[in-house]
Amino acid sequence: MATEMPDTREMSDQQLVDSFGEYKESIKQLEKQCDYLKTAIKARCPEGPLEGKIFRAIVTNKVQFRFDTAAVQEEMGMEWYDERKKKIEFKQVDLSRKE
């Protein structure tokens, strides 16, 4: 499902921002729908595959390990914790709908 990217060189600032906002809102709605369908698949088939005409969904049990930040801070102390933090710099685009 290839989608051609819009040519942003010819867009005004207003068109660029509004297109970005429209895509973000569409993605948010699509993610809600995907989560809803994923929940239904897990309920219908707790383990194993579920077959569609085009796609196959396979439900598997997974395990992840994550650090308990609060526990590490408490056990090792904030100074130890702060000395080992990694600084990451990036640019972020914040978007809000105008009313």
C-alpha positions in Angstrom: 0.0 0.0 0.0 2.4 2.7 -1.3 1.3 6.3 -0.8 2.8 9.2 -2.7 4.1 11.9 -0.4 2.8 15.4 -1.0 5.1 18.0 -2.5 5.7 20.3 0.4 7.8 22.8 -1.6 4.7 24.3 -3.2 2.6 24.3 0.1 2.0 27.5 2.0 2.8 27.5 5.7 -0.9 27.2 6.4 -1.4 24.3 4.0 1.7 22.5 5.5 0.5 22.8 9.1 -3.1 22.0 8.3 -2.1 18.9 6.3 0.1 17.8 9.2 -2.8 18.2 11.6 -5.3 16.4 9.4 -2.9 13.4 9.1 -2.2 13.4 12.8 -6.0 13.3 13.6 -6.5 10.5 11.0 -3.7 8.5 12.5 -5.1 8.9 16.0 -8.5 7.7 14.9 -6.9 4.8 13.0 -4.9 3.8 16.1 -8.1 3.7 18.1 -9.8 1.5 15.6 -6.7 -0.8 15.4 -6.6 -1.1 19.2 -10.3 -1.9 19.3 -9.9 -4.6 16.6 -6.7 -6.0 18.3 -8.7 -6.3 21.6 -11.4 -8.2 19.7 -8.9 -10.6 18.1 -7.3 -11.3 21.5 -10.7 -12.0 23.0 -11.8 -14.3 20.1 -8.6 -16.2 19.8 -6.5 -16.1 23.0 -3.7 -18.2 21.5 -2.8 -19.2 18.0 -3.7 -17.8 14.6 -6.9 -16.2 13.3 -7.3 -16.3 9.6 -8.6 -13.6 7.3 -8.9 -13.6 3.5 -5.8 -11.3 3.2 -4.1 -11.3 6.6 -3.4 -13.8 9.4 -3.3 -12.6 13.0 -1.2 -14.7 15.4 -1.8 -14.1 19.1 1.3 -15.0 21.2 2.3 -14.5 24.8 5.3 -12.3 25.3 7.4 -11.2 28.3 9.2 -7.9 28.6 11.6 -6.7 31.3 11.7 -3.0 32.2 13.5 -1.1 34.8 11.4 0.1 37.8 12.9 3.7 37.8 11.5 4.6 41.2 13.0 1.4 42.7 16.4 2.1 41.2 16.3 5.7 42.3 15.4 4.6 45.9 17.9 1.8 46.1 20.9 3.5 44.4 20.1 7.2 45.3 19.3 10.1 43.1 22.9 11.2 42.7 23.9 7.8 41.3 20.8 7.8 39.1 21.4 11.4 37.8 25.0 10.6 37.0 24.0 7.8 34.6 21.2 9.6 32.8 21.7 10.1 29.1 20.9 13.5 27.6 19.0 13.3 24.2 18.3 16.5 22.3 15.7 16.6 19.5 13.2 18.9 17.9 9.5 18.4 18.6 6.5 19.7 16.7 3.6 20.4 19.0 0.2 20.6 17.3 -3.1 21.9 18.6 -6.5 22.4 16.9 -7.5 26.0 16.5 -11.1 26.7 17.6 
